[in-house]
Amino acid sequence: MNKPIAPISSDSSHDLGNRNNLPGLLNQIIKKHMQGQVDNSLPALVVSFDQENNRVEVQPLIRILQSDGSEVSRGTLTVPVFNYGTNKMSLRFNLAAGDIGWIEANDRDISLFLQSFSEEKPNTLRQHDFSDAIFYPDAMRGMSFTADAIMSNEAGTVKTEWFDDKIVHTAPTVEIDATDANFTGNITADGTITGAEVETDAGISLDDHVHEGSLTAPDGPQSDTGAPIP
């Protein structure tokens, strides 16, 4: 359904120089038509998030200005969330109520495309409408950091920092869930290394192993034991 075109009035948004000439009047009519008919981009607040279907309900944060000077809040919208990635891998965020970002209107109706993710015709004649918007999450708030790039929680207590010569992970706990973990360089640990079974690359257990030589040693000065036995 077409949007109503806001009426032309004597409010302060009008250029008074356009009132007494035809080109100026046409310009004002076109401007009002664009204001009422063409959506582009606005900041928006997350109301709720459907993670499974990748749909977010958002409240646009810029009110509509009426010709009489009054303000009207925009209605909420449910739109897809932008996720950076490909068919193989993507970066996704678990949005929560109160998060903010941007809604960006598409040029045409994308409802059929969202059902098939393939080439489709527009389902309606709708154009530049927030009904066909995408939501882009955006933290917006500033943060002080020295790395070349960073991914961090707001407090900075959990973060990954990228420098041109290293990557730094900071967190109270870091968990790695992998069948195998391979390190090509040296491993340095300031704390204690614990595990169900810790072995050297020669297959020698560091938790429970024996050495070559006598199982008992006499009192007095001791000589070095033999090599550990795998």
N, CA, C and O of each residue as an XYZ file, in Angstrom:
920
protein
N       0.847     -1.186      0.000
C       0.000      0.000      0.000
C       0.884      1.239      0.000
O       1.880      1.309      0.720
N       0.495      2.233     -0.837
C       1.289      3.436     -0.923
C       1.241      4.211      0.378
O       0.230      4.198      1.080
N       2.332      4.885      0.697
C       2.389      5.698      1.894
C       1.759      7.054      1.611
O       1.868      7.546      0.488
N       1.108      7.673      2.582
C       0.551      9.009      2.373
C       1.656     10.030      2.198
O       2.688      9.964      2.866
N       1.438     10.972      1.298
C       2.407     12.037      1.079
C       2.140     13.144      2.072
O       1.020     13.642      2.184
N       3.186     13.525      2.795
C       3.015     14.561      3.807
C       2.607     15.870      3.149
O       3.186     16.242      2.128
N       1.619     16.586      3.707
C       1.154     17.826      3.088
C       2.193     18.928      3.187
O       3.002     18.955      4.113
N       2.160     19.842      2.213
C       3.050     20.990      2.226
C       2.458     22.050      3.145
O       1.274     22.374      3.050
N       3.283     22.586      4.031
C       2.798     23.588      4.962
C       3.861     24.653      5.127
O       4.878     24.642      4.434
N       3.626     25.567      6.041
C       4.556     26.667      6.263
C       5.551     26.359      7.379
O       6.087     27.279      7.997
N       5.808     25.051      7.649
C       6.738     24.749      8.734
C       8.164     25.104      8.325
O       8.428     25.442      7.171
N       9.088     25.019      9.303
C      10.445     25.497      9.090
C      11.261     24.620      8.161
O      12.374     24.994      7.791
N      10.729     23.436      7.764
C      11.489     22.567      6.880
C      11.420     23.022      5.428
O      12.105     22.459      4.575
N      10.605     24.030      5.135
C      10.451     24.507      3.770
C      11.382     25.673      3.491
O      11.630     26.515      4.354
N      11.888     25.705      2.273
C      12.697     26.819      1.806
C      11.741     27.895      1.299
O      11.045     27.691      0.304
N      11.707     29.041      1.981
C      10.759     30.092      1.617
C      10.994     30.603      0.201
O      10.079     31.128     -0.435
N      12.225     30.449     -0.293
C      12.510     30.890     -1.651
C      11.827     30.061     -2.703
O      11.783     30.463     -3.866
N      11.285     28.905     -2.332
C      10.617     28.032     -3.294
C       9.128     28.296     -3.393
O       8.452     27.650     -4.194
N       8.595     29.212     -2.615
C       7.135     29.342     -2.514
C       6.524     30.086     -3.688
O       5.366     29.844     -4.028
N       7.261     30.970     -4.309
C       6.658     31.844     -5.319
C       7.163     31.584     -6.727
O       7.046     32.456     -7.588
N       7.724     30.404     -6.986
C       8.132     30.085     -8.354
C       7.869     28.615     -8.612
O       7.937     27.788     -7.703
N       7.567     28.298     -9.869
C       7.164     26.943    -10.234
C       8.274     25.919    -10.005
O       8.005     24.874     -9.414
N       9.510     26.171    -10.445
C      10.555     25.180    -10.183
C      10.742     24.908     -8.680
O      10.931     23.766     -8.261
N      10.686     25.981     -7.885
C      10.838     25.799     -6.447
C       9.708     24.999     -5.850
O       9.924     24.170     -4.966
N       8.475     25.250     -6.340
C       7.318     24.513     -5.839
C       7.409     23.038     -6.214
O       7.102     22.164     -5.403
N       7.837     22.763     -7.463
C       8.002     21.374     -7.887
C       9.076     20.680     -7.061
O       8.942     19.513     -6.692
N      10.132     21.413     -6.782
C      11.198     20.855     -5.946
C      10.667     20.491     -4.568
O      11.022     19.455     -4.006
N       9.804     21.365     -4.023
C       9.249     21.098     -2.697
C       8.301     19.904     -2.727
O       8.269     19.110     -1.787
N       7.533     19.777     -3.802
C       6.618     18.637     -3.945
C       7.411     17.331     -4.019
O       7.063     16.344     -3.371
N       8.484     17.341     -4.820
C       9.318     16.144     -4.951
C       9.960     15.790     -3.612
O      10.032     14.620     -3.235
N      10.423     16.817     -2.900
C      11.044     16.597     -1.601
C      10.062     15.940     -0.643
O      10.411     14.988      0.055
N       8.823     16.451     -0.609
C       7.818     15.879      0.279
C       7.458     14.460     -0.146
O       7.216     13.596      0.696
N       7.424     14.225     -1.453
C       7.147     12.882     -1.948
C       8.245     11.920     -1.495
O       7.953     10.805     -1.063
N       9.501     12.345     -1.592
C      10.609     11.503     -1.167
C      10.534     11.226      0.332
O      10.805     10.109      0.773
N      10.170     12.232      1.108
C      10.072     12.051      2.552
C       8.993     11.043      2.916
O       9.149     10.279      3.868
N       7.910     11.040      2.169
C       6.798     10.161      2.508
C       6.854      8.801      1.850
O       6.245      7.850      2.339
N       7.589      8.693      0.728
C       7.510      7.476     -0.072
C       8.796      6.668     -0.111
O       8.741      5.477     -0.419
N       9.941      7.250      0.184
C      11.222      6.569     -0.012
C      11.941      6.395      1.318
O      12.302      7.374      1.972
N      12.145      5.151      1.711
C      12.940      4.833      2.894
C      14.363      4.520      2.466
O      14.593      4.030      1.360
N      15.306      4.802      3.333
C      16.702      4.514      3.021
C      17.371      3.817      4.198
O      17.478      2.591      4.201
N      17.828      4.577      5.206
C      18.531      3.987      6.337
C      18.251      4.780      7.604
O      18.170      6.008      7.580
N      18.102      4.049      8.726
C      17.871      4.689     10.017
C      18.485      3.828     11.126
O      18.572      2.609     10.979
N      18.911      4.448     12.232
C      19.313      3.653     13.396
C      18.086      2.992     14.012
O      16.980      3.529     13.952
N      18.296      1.813     14.608
C      17.165      1.068     15.164
C      17.601      0.304     16.398
O      18.772     -0.042     16.552
N      16.636      0.046     17.280
C      16.842     -0.646     18.552
C      16.254     -2.050     18.469
O      15.136     -2.226     17.985
N      16.996     -3.046     18.937
C      16.506     -4.425     18.943
C      15.455     -4.592     20.034
O      15.692     -4.260     21.196
N      14.287     -5.114     19.646
C      13.223     -5.432     20.596
C      13.278     -6.913     20.963
O      13.177     -7.273     22.136
N      13.439     -7.774     19.948
C      13.552     -9.216     20.185
C      14.286     -9.825     19.001
O      14.373     -9.225     17.929
N      14.818    -11.037     19.214
C      15.620    -11.697     18.188
C      15.240    -13.160     18.097
O      15.262    -13.878     19.096
N      14.889    -13.605     16.887
C      14.602    -15.010     16.600
C      15.855    -15.589     15.951
O      16.044    -15.476     14.740
N      16.707    -16.209     16.764
C      17.996    -16.692     16.274
C      17.844    -17.792     15.234
O      18.567    -17.811     14.238
N      16.907    -18.707     15.459
C      16.754    -19.847     14.556
C      16.372    -19.404     13.147
O      16.866    -19.963     12.168
N      15.498    -18.403     13.036
C      15.045    -17.927     11.729
C      15.782    -16.670     11.266
O      15.493    -16.137     10.194
N      16.733    -16.198     12.074
C      17.523    -15.015     11.732
C      16.636    -13.809     11.423
O      16.814    -13.129     10.413
N      15.679    -13.561     12.315
C      14.803    -12.408     12.164
C      14.844    -11.587     13.451
O      14.858    -12.140     14.550
N      14.863    -10.276     13.303
C      14.943     -9.391     14.448
C      13.807     -8.381     14.383
O      13.511     -7.834     13.321
N      13.175     -8.138     15.526
C      12.173     -7.081     15.624
C      12.885     -5.831     16.122
O      13.539     -5.853     17.165
N      12.754     -4.743     15.374
C      13.477     -3.521     15.725
C      12.523     -2.331     15.777
O      11.479     -2.312     15.125
N      12.917     -1.341     16.573
C      12.199     -0.076     16.685
C      13.081      1.023     16.103
O      14.115      1.348     16.686
N      12.689      1.613     14.947
C      13.474      2.730     14.422
C      13.571      3.856     15.448
O      12.603      4.148     16.150
N      14.741      4.484     15.532
C      15.007      5.451     16.591
C      14.888      6.906     16.145
O      15.200      7.809     16.920
N      14.447      7.148     14.928
C      14.197      8.516     14.460
C      12.690      8.670     14.247
O      12.093      7.945     13.451
N      12.081      9.614     14.961
C      10.635      9.811     14.863
C      10.252     10.492     13.543
O      11.085     11.090     12.863
N       8.988     10.380     13.214
C       8.416     11.079     12.053
C       7.977     12.467     12.486
O       7.275     12.614     13.486
N       8.384     13.482     11.741
C       7.950     14.848     12.012
C       6.724     15.162     11.170
O       6.772     15.097      9.941
N       5.637     15.497     11.827
C       4.411     15.863     11.136
C       4.474     17.328     10.679
O       5.289     18.108     11.171
N       3.612     17.681      9.743
C       3.611     19.049      9.217
C       3.223     20.074     10.269
O       3.548     21.253     10.127
N       2.533     19.648     11.323
C       2.155     20.594     12.382
C       3.220     20.685     13.475
O       3.024     21.356     14.489
N       4.355     20.002     13.258
C       5.431     20.055     14.220
C       5.410     18.951     15.255
O       6.357     18.830     16.032
N       4.373     18.147     15.293
C       4.301     17.050     16.255
C       5.201     15.894     15.810
O       5.601     15.815     14.649
N       5.509     15.007     16.745
C       6.390     13.875     16.475
C       5.636     12.563     16.700
O       4.839     12.439     17.629
N       5.905     11.588     15.831
C       5.250     10.282     15.925
C       6.321      9.194     15.853
O       7.152      9.197     14.945
N       6.300      8.272     16.804
C       7.240      7.147     16.761
C       6.882      6.214     15.616
O       5.707      6.030     15.299
N       7.885      5.635     15.007
C       7.659      4.676     13.930
C       7.305      3.311     14.522
O       7.705      2.988     15.640
N       6.565      2.530     13.776
C       6.199      1.196     14.223
C       7.378      0.243     14.160
O       8.344      0.494     13.439
N       7.307     -0.854     14.912
C       8.367     -1.847     14.884
C       8.327     -2.628     13.570
O       7.289     -2.720     12.915
N       9.465     -3.181     13.204
C       9.611     -3.963     11.979
C      10.294     -5.281     12.314
O      11.123     -5.334     13.222
N       9.960     -6.334     11.597
C      10.656     -7.605     11.716
C      11.374     -7.874     10.405
O      10.734     -8.042      9.368
N      12.695     -7.917     10.444
C      13.501     -7.994      9.225
C      14.639     -8.991      9.417
O      14.931     -9.374     10.550
N      15.295     -9.422      8.320
C      16.461    -10.304      8.441
C      17.659     -9.552      9.029
O      17.741     -8.326      8.968
N      18.582    -10.327      9.596
C      19.812     -9.768     10.160
C      20.974    -10.047      9.205
O      21.114    -11.158      8.694
N      21.791     -9.045      8.975
C      22.988     -9.232      8.151
C      24.011    -10.057      8.910
O      24.370     -9.725     10.040
N      24.488    -11.146      8.284
C      25.546    -11.979      8.854
C      26.678    -12.057      7.834
O      26.484    -12.529      6.714
N      27.844    -11.598      8.223
C      28.981    -11.588      7.301
C      29.483    -13.006      7.093
O      29.865    -13.668      8.058
N      29.492    -13.494      5.842
C      29.984    -14.842      5.626
C      29.640    -15.388      4.256
O      29.225    -14.655      3.358
N      29.823    -16.707      4.112
C      29.582    -17.431      2.867
C      28.733    -18.662      3.176
O      28.237    -18.825      4.291
N      28.571    -19.535      2.160
C      27.844    -20.784      2.393
C      28.587    -21.709      3.355
O      27.970    -22.567      3.986
N      29.910    -21.544      3.472
C      30.707    -22.441      4.302
C      30.884    -21.941      5.733
O      30.955    -22.742      6.665
N      30.955    -20.633      5.912
C      31.257    -20.102      7.241
C      30.717    -18.689      7.363
O      30.683    -17.944      6.384
N      30.294    -18.320      8.569
C      29.757    -16.979      8.778
C      30.059    -16.505     10.189
O      30.339    -17.303     11.083
N      29.998    -15.202     10.370
C      30.175    -14.573     11.675
C      28.813    -14.084     12.128
O      28.193    -13.260     11.456
N      28.339    -14.587     13.267
C      27.000    -14.259     13.756
C      27.063    -13.757     15.185
O      27.940    -14.142     15.958
N      26.115    -12.889     15.525
C      26.039    -12.341     16.870
C      24.681    -12.683     17.480
O      23.650    -12.613     16.812
N      24.701    -13.050     18.748
C      23.466    -13.379     19.464
C      22.861    -12.074     19.978
O      23.164    -11.638     21.088
N      22.017    -11.461     19.175
C      21.445    -10.154     19.505
C      20.541    -10.249     20.721
O      19.924    -11.283     20.979
N      20.476     -9.158     21.460
C      19.623     -9.090     22.653
C      18.861     -7.779     22.634
O      19.290     -6.806     22.013
N      17.729     -7.761     23.318
C      16.944     -6.530     23.422
C      17.826     -5.412     23.974
O      18.537     -5.592     24.962
N      17.765     -4.261     23.318
C      18.591     -3.131     23.725
C      19.792     -2.913     22.838
O      20.376     -1.829     22.861
N      20.191     -3.922     22.042
C      21.261     -3.711     21.070
C      20.787     -2.728     20.004
O      19.586     -2.563     19.790
N      21.730     -2.085     19.347
C      21.370     -1.127     18.308
C      22.089     -1.446     17.004
O      23.020     -2.251     16.972
N      21.650     -0.812     15.949
C      22.235     -1.021     14.631
C      21.509     -0.150     13.616
O      20.949      0.892     13.957
N      21.529     -0.596     12.359
C      20.937      0.181     11.265
C      19.994     -0.689     10.449
O      20.298     -1.850     10.175
N      18.856     -0.136     10.061
C      18.011     -0.788      9.062
C      18.264     -0.111      7.723
O      18.294      1.116      7.625
N      18.446     -0.927      6.702
C      18.742     -0.433      5.355
C      17.692     -0.995      4.407
O      17.561     -2.211      4.269
N      16.935     -0.098      3.747
C      15.855     -0.531      2.854
C      16.418     -0.970      1.503
O      17.298     -0.313      0.947
N      15.907     -2.082      0.982
C      16.272     -2.523     -0.360
C      15.485     -1.754     -1.414
O      14.473     -1.126     -1.105
N      15.953     -1.803     -2.656
C      15.300     -1.060     -3.734
C      13.922     -1.617     -4.071
O      13.013     -0.865     -4.421
N      13.766     -2.945     -3.964
C      12.501     -3.577     -4.335
C      12.081     -4.585     -3.271
O      12.820     -4.857     -2.324
N      10.883     -5.132     -3.445
C      10.330     -6.158     -2.559
C      11.224     -7.409     -2.628
O      11.451     -7.944     -3.714
N      11.732     -7.876     -1.474
C      12.623     -9.042     -1.451
C      11.978    -10.251     -0.777
O      12.674    -11.210     -0.441
N      10.661    -10.222     -0.574
C      10.002    -11.284      0.197
C      10.148    -12.655     -0.459
O      10.384    -13.637      0.245
N      10.014    -12.757     -1.787
C      10.168    -14.052     -2.456
C      11.612    -14.522     -2.427
O      11.874    -15.715     -2.270
N      12.543    -13.605     -2.574
C      13.962    -13.970     -2.493
C      14.291    -14.575     -1.131
O      15.052    -15.539     -1.051
N      13.727    -14.021     -0.064
C      14.018    -14.522      1.276
C      13.464    -15.928      1.501
O      13.882    -16.613      2.435
N      12.534    -16.362      0.662
C      12.003    -17.720      0.768
C      12.856    -18.731      0.006
O      12.914    -19.903      0.379
N      13.517    -18.280     -1.058
C      14.249    -19.210     -1.915
C      15.755    -18.971     -1.951
O      16.518    -19.880     -2.276
N      16.185    -17.758     -1.621
C      17.589    -17.352     -1.753
C      18.112    -17.581     -3.167
O      19.262    -17.972     -3.363
N      17.253    -17.331     -4.142
C      17.633    -17.425     -5.551
C      16.949    -16.286     -6.305
O      16.173    -15.529     -5.721
N      17.232    -16.167     -7.581
C      16.683    -15.071     -8.382
C      15.154    -15.138     -8.420
O      14.581    -16.177     -8.748
N      14.503    -14.031     -8.083
C      13.042    -13.969     -8.036
C      12.566    -12.622     -8.576
O      13.348    -11.679     -8.702
N      11.289    -12.546     -8.888
C      10.667    -11.276     -9.228
C      10.232    -10.575     -7.942
O      10.044    -11.240     -6.924
N      10.068     -9.253     -7.960
C       9.495     -8.601     -6.773
C       8.044     -9.020     -6.609
O       7.293     -9.056     -7.584
N       7.648     -9.333     -5.400
C       6.298     -9.835     -5.164
C       5.256     -8.728     -5.212
O       4.077     -9.002     -5.437
N       5.673     -7.476     -5.003
C       4.781     -6.320     -5.074
C       5.513     -5.198     -5.799
O       6.673     -5.355     -6.181
N       4.845     -4.075     -5.989
C       5.476     -2.908     -6.598
C       6.176     -2.032     -5.562
O       6.633     -0.933     -5.875
N       6.255     -2.521     -4.344
C       6.875     -1.771     -3.259
C       8.336     -1.458     -3.595
O       9.059     -2.319     -4.096
N       8.764     -0.224     -3.318
C      10.134      0.202     -3.584
C      10.676      1.018     -2.403
O       9.943      1.788     -1.781
N      11.955      0.842     -2.107
C      12.638      1.638     -1.071
C      11.787      1.720      0.208
O      11.482      2.806      0.702
N      11.419      0.561      0.718
C      10.516      0.489      1.862
C      11.183     -0.303      2.978
O      11.819     -1.326      2.724
N      11.037      0.175      4.225
C      11.632     -0.526      5.350
C      11.034     -1.912      5.564
O      11.590     -2.709      6.319
N       9.916     -2.213      4.918
C       9.377     -3.578      4.965
C      10.347     -4.560      4.323
O      10.292     -5.757      4.602
N      11.228     -4.069      3.475
C      12.232     -4.890      2.788
C      13.633     -4.556      3.281
O      14.597     -4.600      2.517
N      13.734     -4.226      4.542
C      15.019     -3.798      5.104
C      15.849     -4.983      5.596
O      15.342     -6.090      5.776
N      17.128     -4.721      5.807
C      18.072     -5.613      6.468
C      18.599     -4.884      7.694
O      18.829     -3.675      7.647
N      18.792     -5.611      8.796
C      19.335     -5.002     10.013
C      20.818     -5.298     10.113
O      21.242     -6.450     10.022
N      21.612     -4.237     10.303
C      23.057     -4.352     10.465
C      23.421     -4.015     11.917
O      23.317     -2.852     12.305
N      23.842     -4.987     12.731
C      24.239     -4.671     14.104
C      25.436     -3.722     14.117
O      26.323     -3.823     13.269
N      25.458     -2.818     15.065
C      26.546     -1.842     15.156
C      26.706     -1.425     16.616
O      25.782     -0.859     17.200
N      27.864     -1.696     17.212
C      28.089     -1.330     18.610
C      28.051      0.187     18.793
O      27.585      0.676     19.823
N      28.543      0.937     17.793
C      28.528      2.406     17.751
C      29.383      3.054     18.827
O      30.029      4.067     18.562
N      29.407      2.505     20.022
C      30.143      3.138     21.110
C      31.649      2.989     20.910
O      32.115      1.993     20.357
N      32.395      3.978     21.360
C      33.832      3.962     21.202
C      34.525      3.040     22.190
O      33.945      2.661     23.208
N      35.769      2.677     21.887
C      36.585      1.834     22.756
C      38.043      2.160     22.503
O      38.446      2.331     21.352
N      38.834      2.248     23.548
C      40.260      2.533     23.414
C      41.032      1.228     23.306
O      40.893      0.359     24.166
N      41.853      1.073     22.252
C      42.673     -0.117     22.102
C      43.893      0.203     21.247
O      43.892      1.173     20.489
N      44.935     -0.619     21.374
C      46.188     -0.387     20.655
C      46.402     -1.380     19.524
O      47.299     -1.187     18.703
N      45.604     -2.434     19.461
C      45.759     -3.442     18.414
C      45.320     -2.880     17.062
O      44.675     -1.834     16.984
N      45.687     -3.603     15.997
C      45.231     -3.216     14.661
C      43.756     -3.522     14.469
O      43.069     -2.831     13.717
N      43.268     -4.551     15.142
C      41.847     -4.907     15.114
C      41.521     -5.625     16.418
O      42.399     -6.194     17.065
N      40.251     -5.588     16.792
C      39.867     -6.185     18.072
C      38.432     -6.698     18.011
O      37.577     -6.101     17.357
N      38.177     -7.802     18.693
C      36.817     -8.267     18.980
C      36.734     -8.391     20.492
O      37.516     -9.125     21.095
N      35.792     -7.680     21.117
C      35.816     -7.573     22.566
C      34.414     -7.404     23.126
O      33.519     -6.888     22.458
N      34.239     -7.855     24.384
C      33.024     -7.483     25.085
C      33.164     -6.030     25.543
O      34.248     -5.453     25.455
N      32.082     -5.447     26.027
C      32.091     -4.022     26.348
C      33.083     -3.688     27.456
O      33.677     -2.610     27.453
N      33.266     -4.610     28.405
C      34.173     -4.362     29.525
C      35.639     -4.568     29.150
O      36.530     -4.127     29.875
N      35.897     -5.237     28.014
C      37.271     -5.517     27.612
C      37.900     -6.684     28.334
O      39.108     -6.893     28.225
N      37.104     -7.463     29.081
C      37.638     -8.592     29.837
C      37.719     -9.869     29.001
O      38.462    -10.787     29.349
N      36.979     -9.937     27.923
C      37.048    -11.057     26.984
C      37.271    -10.457     25.603
O      36.414     -9.740     25.087
N      38.418    -10.750     25.006
C      38.734    -10.102     23.737
C      39.801    -10.875     22.968
O      40.587    -11.631     23.540
N      39.802    -10.664     21.671
C      40.871    -11.141     20.800
C      41.413     -9.929     20.059
O      40.663     -9.181     19.432
N      42.735     -9.747     20.142
C      43.376     -8.595     19.516
C      44.327     -9.067     18.420
O      45.097    -10.008     18.616
N      44.267     -8.411     17.276
C      45.146     -8.718     16.159
C      46.179     -7.604     15.999
O      45.823     -6.438     15.829
N      47.454     -7.969     16.054
C      48.556     -7.062     15.760
C      49.221     -7.526     14.461
O      48.880     -8.584     13.932
N      50.156     -6.745     13.955
C      50.801     -7.165     12.712
C      51.785     -8.313     12.921
O      52.249     -8.910     11.949
N      52.116     -8.634     14.194
C      53.059     -9.716     14.448
C      52.565    -10.746     15.463
O      53.314    -11.658     15.816
N      51.331    -10.625     15.939
C      50.835    -11.575     16.919
C      49.321    -11.449     17.081
O      48.712    -10.475     16.639
N      48.730    -12.456     17.725
C      47.318    -12.444     18.109
C      47.257    -12.692     19.609
O      47.904    -13.611     20.113
N      46.490    -11.885     20.323
C      46.395    -12.003     21.777
C      44.954    -12.302     22.174
O      44.038    -11.554     21.835
N      44.763    -13.411     22.900
C      43.455    -13.765     23.447
C      43.452    -13.458     24.939
O      44.366    -13.862     25.658
N      42.438    -12.750     25.407
C      42.317    -12.421     26.818
C      40.951    -12.856     27.316
O      39.929    -12.475     26.745
N      40.924    -13.664     28.395
C      39.655    -14.123     28.966
C      39.944    -14.822     30.286
O      41.046    -15.341     30.468
N      38.986    -14.853     31.218
C      39.172    -15.627     32.442
C      39.421    -17.103     32.156
O      40.196    -17.753     32.858
N      38.768    -17.628     31.133
C      38.947    -19.018     30.728
C      38.891    -19.106     29.213
O      38.027    -18.492     28.588
N      39.801    -19.861     28.618
C      39.793    -20.128     27.177
C      39.638    -21.625     26.991
O      40.461    -22.391     27.493
N      38.622    -22.058     26.295
C      38.370    -23.472     26.069
C      38.607    -23.811     24.603
O      38.173    -23.083     23.710
N      39.300    -24.921     24.361
C      39.524    -25.428     23.012
C      38.949    -26.832     22.947
O      39.412    -27.725     23.658
N      37.957    -27.035     22.115
C      37.310    -28.334     21.963
C      37.758    -28.918     20.628
O      37.203    -28.586     19.580
N      38.757    -29.785     20.669
C      39.312    -30.346     19.435
C      39.794    -31.771     19.685
O      40.290    -32.084     20.767
N      39.646    -32.630     18.683
C      40.164    -33.990     18.790
C      41.683    -33.980     18.856
O      42.279    -34.737     19.622
N      42.310    -33.124     18.057
C      43.758    -32.966     18.063
C      44.089    -31.483     17.996
O      43.382    -30.714     17.344
N      45.156    -31.082     18.665
C      45.657    -29.713     18.595
C      47.147    -29.781     18.280
O      47.918    -30.366     19.041
N      47.548    -29.195     17.179
C      48.932    -29.262     16.732
C      49.593    -27.891     16.849
O      49.040    -26.892     16.388
N      50.774    -27.840     17.464
C      51.544    -26.614     17.602
C      52.888    -26.821     16.904
O      53.601    -27.777     17.209
N      53.233    -25.952     15.989
C      54.484    -26.111     15.245
C      55.666    -25.459     15.946
O      56.815    -25.736     15.600
N      55.408    -24.602     16.918
C      56.498    -23.914     17.616
C      56.568    -24.309     19.072
O      55.931    -25.272     19.501
N      57.351    -23.556     19.831
C      57.518    -23.816     21.252
C      56.271    -23.382     22.031
O      55.545    -22.479     21.615
N      56.043    -24.043     23.163
C      54.927    -23.706     24.036
C      55.495    -23.251     25.380
O      56.279    -23.966     26.004
N      55.098    -22.074     25.812
C      55.548    -21.537     27.089
C      54.333    -21.312     27.982
O      53.355    -20.698     27.558
N      54.392    -21.804     29.210
C      53.285    -21.648     30.154
C      53.817    -21.082     31.460
O      54.773    -21.618     32.022
N      53.216    -20.012     31.949
C      53.616    -19.437     33.233
C      52.983    -20.183     34.411
O      53.489    -20.136     35.532
N      51.878    -20.866     34.141
C      51.186    -21.583     35.203
C      51.393    -23.079     35.108
O      52.324    -23.547     34.453
N      50.517    -23.831     35.767
C      50.606    -25.295     35.817
C      49.884    -25.913     34.627
O      48.799    -25.469     34.250
N      50.486    -26.929     34.044
C      49.850    -27.686     32.966
C      49.275    -28.960     33.559
O      50.020    -29.757     34.129
N      48.000    -29.169     33.444
C      47.345    -30.366     33.962
C      46.581    -31.043     32.841
O      46.217    -30.411     31.850
N      46.342    -32.332     33.009
C      45.595    -33.066     32.009
C      45.418    -34.499     32.420
O      46.089    -34.979     33.334
N      44.509    -35.195     31.747
C      44.283    -36.601     32.060
C      45.518    -37.423     31.715
O      45.819    -38.400     32.402
N      46.233    -37.046     30.668
C      47.445    -37.749     30.259
C      48.308    -36.770     29.489
O      47.903    -36.255     28.447
N      49.504    -36.515     30.009
C      50.431    -35.595     29.349
C      51.655    -36.388     28.928
O      52.290    -37.026     29.768
N      52.003    -36.362     27.639
C      53.126    -37.132     27.115
C      54.050    -36.243     26.309
O      53.641    -35.211     25.776
N      55.325    -36.667     26.227
C      56.262    -36.008     25.324
C      56.046    -36.544     23.921
O      55.269    -37.475     23.714
N      56.748    -35.941     22.946
C      56.585    -36.427     21.568
C      57.175    -37.821     21.389
O      56.925    -38.468     20.371
N      57.959    -38.297     22.367
C      58.501    -39.661     22.300
C      57.566    -40.675     22.941
O      57.895    -41.858     23.031
N      56.406    -40.216     23.384
C      55.442    -41.123     23.974
C      55.673    -41.404     25.434
O      55.155    -42.391     25.956
N      56.455    -40.548     26.133
C      56.749    -40.754     27.545
C      55.758    -39.962     28.386
O      55.615    -38.751     28.212
N      55.082    -40.641     29.288
C      54.109    -39.979     30.148
C      54.830    -39.125     31.174
O      55.771    -39.590     31.816
N      54.401    -37.884     31.335
C      54.975    -37.018     32.353
C      54.307    -37.223     33.701
O      54.813    -36.756     34.722
N      53.184    -37.913     33.715
C      52.485    -38.171     34.968
C      52.985    -39.453     35.643
O      53.040    -39.528     36.870
N      53.347    -40.458     34.841
C      53.700    -41.765     35.418
C      54.667    -42.462     34.479
O      54.254    -43.002     33.453
N      55.977    -42.454     34.825
C      56.954    -43.171     34.012
C      58.106    -43.641     34.898
O      58.269    -43.156     36.018
N      58.904    -44.587     34.395
C      60.065    -45.116     35.122
C      61.320    -44.834     34.321
O      61.258    -44.533     33.129
N      62.472    -44.936     34.997
C      63.766    -44.707     34.359
C      64.551    -46.003     34.275
O      64.290    -46.948     35.020
N      65.513    -46.043     33.366
C      66.424    -47.171     33.296
C      67.289    -47.200     34.552
O      67.601    -46.145     35.106
N      67.680    -48.382     35.010
C      68.548    -48.508     36.172
C      67.830    -49.198     37.314
O      66.725    -49.717     37.156
N      68.489    -49.194     38.482
C      67.965    -49.894     39.644
C      66.665    -49.238     40.122
O      66.518    -48.016     40.084
N      65.733    -50.072     40.568
C      64.480    -49.556     41.119
C      64.698    -48.945     42.492
O      63.879    -48.151     42.955
N      65.786    -49.306     43.143
C      66.106    -48.741     44.454
C      67.495    -48.152     44.390
O      68.319    -48.580     43.581
N      67.759    -47.190     45.221
C      69.095    -46.565     45.240
C      69.595    -46.539     46.673
O      68.800    -46.293     47.581
N      70.897    -46.785     46.921
C      71.444    -46.757     48.283
C      71.549    -45.342     48.800
O      71.452    -44.373     48.047
N      71.750    -45.243     50.103
C      71.971    -43.934     50.707
C      73.277    -43.349     50.209
O      74.158    -44.075     49.748
N      73.397    -42.057     50.303
C      74.640    -41.406     49.916
C      74.501    -40.696     48.587
O      73.395    -40.583     48.058
N      75.617    -40.211     48.033
C      75.567    -39.487     46.752
C      74.934    -40.345     45.666
O      75.155    -41.552     45.575
N      74.133    -39.663     44.845
C      73.428    -40.398     43.799
C      73.961    -39.972     42.435
O      74.353    -38.823     42.232
N      73.965    -40.903     41.531
C      74.318    -40.595     40.141
C      73.039    -40.424     39.337
O      71.955    -40.806     39.777
N      73.182    -39.852     38.167
C      72.021    -39.650     37.305
C      71.381    -40.985     36.959
O      72.071    -41.990     36.787
N      70.075    -40.987     36.860
C      69.363    -42.194     36.423
C      69.466    -42.331     34.929
O      69.955    -41.430     34.247
N      69.013    -43.439     34.420
C      68.992    -43.652     32.976
C      67.839    -42.885     32.342
O      67.062    -42.201     33.007
N      67.769    -43.031     31.057
C      66.719    -42.325     30.313
C      65.354    -42.840     30.703
O      65.220    -44.014     31.051
N      64.304    -41.974     30.656
C      62.939    -42.456     30.947
C      62.491    -43.467     29.904
O      62.882    -43.386     28.739
N      61.674    -44.413     30.328
C      61.214    -45.475     29.438
C      59.802    -45.167     28.971
O      58.933    -44.902     29.802
N      59.545    -45.192     27.677
C      58.181    -44.949     27.183
C      57.225    -46.014     27.683
O      56.035    -45.972     27.370
